[in-house]
Amino acid sequence: MPINNRDFNYIRRLLLDRTSVVLEEDKIYLVESRLAPLAKDAGVNSVEQLIFKLRNQSFGTLHQQVIEEMMTTETFFFRDIRPFEALEKFVFPDLIEKRNRDRTLNIWCAACSSGQEPYSIAMLIREEFPYLTRWKVSLIASDISSKMLDIARMGCYSQHQISRGLPAKLREKYFARQGTKWQIDNNILQMVEFLQLNIAETLPYLPSMDIIFLRNVLIYFDVDTKKKILTKVQQLLRPDGYLFLGAGETTINLNNYFEPLKFNKAVAYRLRKI
């Protein structure tokens, strides 16, 4: 049976308080579909009973499981290919020239989900800029979900996951079949450092970044939270660094310190020169 508005609003408040994610009013079906399997695992007969259980105990493992189930984890290799083309043709060549003296590059993929985005960047570096393996390249990927990070750290993907966005030549070169799964090459695996963090909260220490991927993330927050997140990004991004957002996202009316740059069909953002 459908949950009532009181239970739905309880889940909305739980997400907002713990993650700052705004669950829209028309997403009651999402709560029902995503929490039904968890209700079964928790030994109750319905999502309604699951929420009753949540209400009557202190915040703990079950609440965290609910939060993780409600997180949107959609991702795939080389998603929306244009930003990766911009990296290859414009961004990496520019930064390689500018950083040639200290030979250091810092890259951050925020809200990386199950890891396909940072691994896509790692494979791009290996394929097109192999000499960067002699540089100090820090490729940091973060997510709020420990469940997704566990998958990302393993680098082992299903046939469905491997078929979404990954060119066959890269699959053959960087993955090995293990039964029904595909395991990414250890050299690529070791290029990425995974961290658990909530970008809406106080961040741990991170180095100044040359490239930040914050794609398809801001859409889940209210305006005030978007502004706070972009202020953190502004403080982390080096003056000549690059920020990539999702195709439907922008810094306009949220943070005036950024200006857009067009690379063919891709858009990146840089800090305005003051």
C-alpha positions as CSV (number, residue, x, y, z in Angstrom):
1,M,0.0,0.0,0.0
2,P,1.2,3.6,-0.7
3,I,2.7,5.4,2.3
4,N,0.9,8.4,3.7
5,N,2.1,12.0,3.5
6,R,3.2,11.9,7.2
7,D,5.6,9.0,6.5
8,F,6.7,10.5,3.2
9,N,7.6,13.8,4.9
10,Y,9.5,11.9,7.6
11,I,11.8,10.5,4.9
12,R,12.1,13.9,3.2
13,R,13.1,15.5,6.5
14,L,15.6,12.6,7.3
15,L,17.3,13.2,3.9
16,L,17.3,17.0,4.3
17,D,18.7,16.9,7.8
18,R,21.4,14.3,7.2
19,T,22.4,15.1,3.6
20,S,20.9,18.4,2.6
21,V,19.3,16.6,-0.4
22,V,15.8,17.9,-1.2
23,L,13.3,15.2,-2.2
24,E,10.6,16.8,-4.3
25,E,6.9,16.5,-3.3
26,D,6.1,14.3,-6.2
27,K,8.6,11.6,-5.4
28,I,6.5,9.5,-3.0
29,Y,6.8,6.6,-5.5
30,L,10.6,6.8,-5.3
31,V,10.4,6.2,-1.5
32,E,8.1,3.3,-1.9
33,S,10.1,1.6,-4.7
34,R,13.6,2.1,-3.2
35,L,12.7,1.2,0.4
36,A,10.5,-1.9,-0.3
37,P,13.6,-4.2,-0.6
38,L,15.1,-2.7,2.6
39,A,11.8,-3.3,4.4
40,K,11.9,-6.9,3.5
41,D,15.6,-7.2,4.6
42,A,14.7,-5.5,7.9
43,G,12.0,-8.1,8.7
44,V,8.9,-6.0,8.3
45,N,6.0,-6.3,5.9
46,S,5.9,-2.8,4.4
47,V,7.6,0.5,3.9
48,E,5.1,1.9,6.3
49,Q,6.2,-0.5,9.0
50,L,9.9,0.3,8.2
51,I,9.2,4.0,8.8
52,F,7.4,3.2,12.0
53,K,10.5,1.3,13.1
54,L,12.7,4.3,12.2
55,R,10.6,6.7,14.1
56,N,10.8,4.6,17.3
57,Q,14.6,4.3,17.6
58,S,17.6,6.5,17.7
59,F,19.5,7.3,14.6
60,G,21.6,4.3,13.7
61,T,22.5,1.7,11.0
62,L,18.9,1.3,9.7
63,H,18.5,5.1,9.2
64,Q,21.8,5.2,7.4
65,Q,20.7,2.3,5.1
66,V,17.5,4.2,4.3
67,I,19.5,7.3,3.4
68,E,21.9,5.4,1.1
69,E,19.0,3.6,-0.6
70,M,17.4,7.0,-1.3
71,M,20.6,8.5,-2.9
72,T,20.5,8.7,-6.7
73,T,23.4,6.6,-8.0
74,E,23.0,6.8,-11.7
75,T,26.3,6.9,-13.5
76,F,28.2,5.2,-16.3
77,F,31.5,5.3,-18.1
78,F,32.3,8.5,-20.1
79,R,28.8,9.8,-19.3
80,D,27.8,12.7,-21.5
81,I,31.0,12.3,-23.5
82,R,31.6,16.1,-24.2
83,P,33.4,16.9,-20.9
84,F,35.8,14.0,-21.5
85,E,36.5,15.3,-25.0
86,A,37.1,18.8,-23.5
87,L,39.6,17.2,-21.1
88,E,41.5,15.4,-23.8
89,K,41.6,18.2,-26.4
90,F,41.8,21.4,-24.3
91,V,42.0,21.1,-20.5
92,F,44.8,18.5,-20.0
93,P,47.0,20.1,-22.7
94,D,46.6,23.5,-21.1
95,L,47.3,22.3,-17.6
96,I,50.2,20.1,-18.7
97,E,51.9,23.1,-20.2
98,K,51.2,25.3,-17.1
99,R,52.2,22.6,-14.6
100,N,55.3,21.4,-16.4
101,R,57.6,22.8,-13.8
102,D,56.2,21.1,-10.7
103,R,54.6,18.2,-12.5
104,T,51.6,18.0,-10.2
105,L,47.9,17.7,-11.0
106,N,45.0,17.4,-8.6
107,I,41.6,16.2,-9.8
108,W,38.4,15.7,-7.7
109,C,35.3,13.8,-8.7
110,A,32.6,14.7,-6.2
111,A,29.6,12.4,-5.8
112,C,31.3,9.6,-7.8
113,S,28.8,6.9,-7.0
114,S,30.1,3.5,-8.1
115,G,33.3,4.9,-9.6
116,Q,32.8,5.0,-13.4
117,E,33.5,8.7,-13.7
118,P,37.0,8.8,-12.0
119,Y,38.0,5.5,-13.7
120,S,37.0,7.1,-17.1
121,I,39.4,10.0,-16.3
122,A,42.1,7.5,-15.3
123,M,41.7,5.6,-18.5
124,L,41.8,8.8,-20.5
125,I,45.1,9.8,-18.8
126,R,46.6,6.4,-19.6
127,E,45.5,6.4,-23.2
128,E,46.2,10.0,-24.2
129,F,48.7,11.3,-21.7
130,P,50.8,8.3,-20.6
131,Y,53.7,10.4,-19.6
132,L,51.5,11.8,-16.7
133,T,52.3,8.5,-15.0
134,R,55.7,10.1,-14.2
135,W,53.9,13.1,-12.7
136,K,52.3,13.4,-9.3
137,V,48.7,13.0,-10.3
138,S,46.2,12.9,-7.4
139,L,42.7,11.7,-8.6
140,I,40.3,11.9,-5.6
141,A,36.8,10.6,-5.8
142,S,34.2,11.1,-3.1
143,D,30.7,10.1,-2.3
144,I,28.3,10.1,0.7
145,S,27.4,6.5,0.3
146,S,29.6,3.8,1.9
147,K,27.8,1.2,-0.2
148,M,28.7,2.9,-3.5
149,L,32.2,3.5,-2.4
150,D,32.7,-0.2,-1.6
151,I,31.7,-1.0,-5.2
152,A,33.9,1.8,-6.6
153,R,37.0,0.6,-4.6
154,M,36.5,-2.9,-6.0
155,G,36.3,-1.8,-9.6
156,C,34.3,-4.8,-10.5
157,Y,31.3,-4.2,-12.8
158,S,28.4,-6.2,-14.3
159,Q,27.9,-6.8,-18.0
160,H,25.2,-4.1,-18.0
161,Q,27.5,-1.5,-16.3
162,I,30.4,-2.3,-18.6
163,S,28.3,-1.9,-21.7
164,R,27.2,1.7,-20.8
165,G,29.5,4.2,-22.4
166,L,32.7,2.2,-22.3
167,P,34.3,1.7,-25.8
168,A,35.1,-1.9,-26.6
169,K,38.8,-1.2,-27.1
170,L,39.1,0.2,-23.5
171,R,37.1,-2.8,-22.1
172,E,39.5,-5.2,-23.8
173,K,42.6,-3.3,-22.7
174,Y,41.7,-2.4,-19.1
175,F,39.2,-5.0,-17.9
176,A,39.3,-8.8,-17.3
177,R,36.3,-11.0,-17.2
178,Q,35.6,-12.7,-13.9
179,G,32.6,-14.9,-14.4
180,T,29.7,-12.6,-15.1
181,K,31.7,-9.5,-13.9
182,W,34.4,-7.4,-15.3
183,Q,37.4,-6.4,-13.1
184,I,39.3,-3.2,-13.9
185,D,43.0,-3.3,-14.3
186,N,45.0,-2.8,-11.1
187,N,47.0,0.1,-12.6
188,I,43.8,2.0,-13.2
189,L,42.4,1.0,-9.8
190,Q,45.4,2.4,-8.0
191,M,45.1,5.7,-9.7
192,V,42.0,6.7,-7.8
193,E,41.7,7.5,-4.1
194,F,38.2,7.2,-2.7
195,L,36.8,9.2,0.2
196,Q,33.5,9.2,2.0
197,L,32.2,12.8,2.5
198,N,29.1,14.9,2.2
199,I,29.8,17.9,0.0
200,A,27.1,19.9,1.8
201,E,28.9,19.6,5.1
202,T,32.3,20.7,6.3
203,L,34.9,19.2,4.0
204,P,38.1,17.4,5.2
205,Y,41.4,18.8,4.1
206,L,41.7,18.6,0.3
207,P,44.5,20.0,-1.8
208,S,43.9,22.9,-4.3
209,M,42.3,21.4,-7.4
210,D,43.2,21.8,-11.0
211,I,40.0,20.0,-12.2
212,I,36.8,19.4,-10.3
213,F,34.0,17.3,-11.7
214,L,30.7,18.2,-9.8
215,R,28.4,16.8,-12.4
216,N,24.7,16.2,-11.9
217,V,25.0,16.9,-8.1
218,L,23.7,20.5,-7.6
219,I,20.2,19.6,-9.0
220,Y,19.5,17.7,-5.7
221,F,20.0,20.7,-3.4
222,D,18.1,23.9,-2.6
223,V,19.4,27.3,-3.7
224,D,21.2,28.1,-0.4
225,T,22.9,24.8,-0.3
226,K,24.0,25.1,-4.0
227,K,25.6,28.5,-3.1
228,K,27.4,27.0,-0.1
229,I,28.8,24.1,-2.2
230,L,30.0,26.4,-5.0
231,T,31.7,28.6,-2.4
232,K,33.6,25.6,-1.2
233,V,34.5,24.7,-4.8
234,Q,35.6,28.3,-5.4
235,Q,38.0,28.1,-2.5
236,L,39.4,24.7,-3.6
237,L,39.8,25.5,-7.3
238,R,43.1,26.9,-8.4
239,P,42.9,30.3,-10.2
240,D,43.4,28.7,-13.6
241,G,41.6,25.4,-12.8
242,Y,38.5,24.0,-14.4
243,L,35.1,23.1,-13.0
244,F,32.7,20.8,-14.8
245,L,29.0,20.7,-13.9
246,G,26.2,18.6,-15.4
247,A,24.6,19.6,-18.6
248,G,21.6,21.1,-16.8
249,E,23.5,22.9,-14.1
250,T,25.1,26.3,-13.9
251,T,26.8,28.7,-11.6
252,I,24.8,31.7,-12.9
253,N,22.9,33.5,-10.1
254,L,24.6,31.2,-7.6
255,N,28.2,32.3,-7.6
256,N,29.5,35.3,-9.4
257,Y,33.1,34.3,-9.1
258,F,32.8,31.8,-11.9
259,E,32.6,32.4,-15.7
260,P,31.7,29.8,-18.3
261,L,34.1,28.6,-21.0
262,K,32.9,26.8,-24.1
263,F,34.9,23.9,-25.6
264,N,32.9,23.0,-28.8
265,K,29.8,21.4,-27.2
266,A,31.2,21.2,-23.6
267,V,31.0,23.9,-21.0
268,A,33.5,24.3,-18.1
269,Y,33.8,27.1,-15.5
270,R,36.8,29.0,-14.3
271,L,37.3,31.7,-11.7
272,R,37.0,35.2,-13.0
273,K,40.2,37.2,-13.1
274,I,40.0,40.0,-10.6
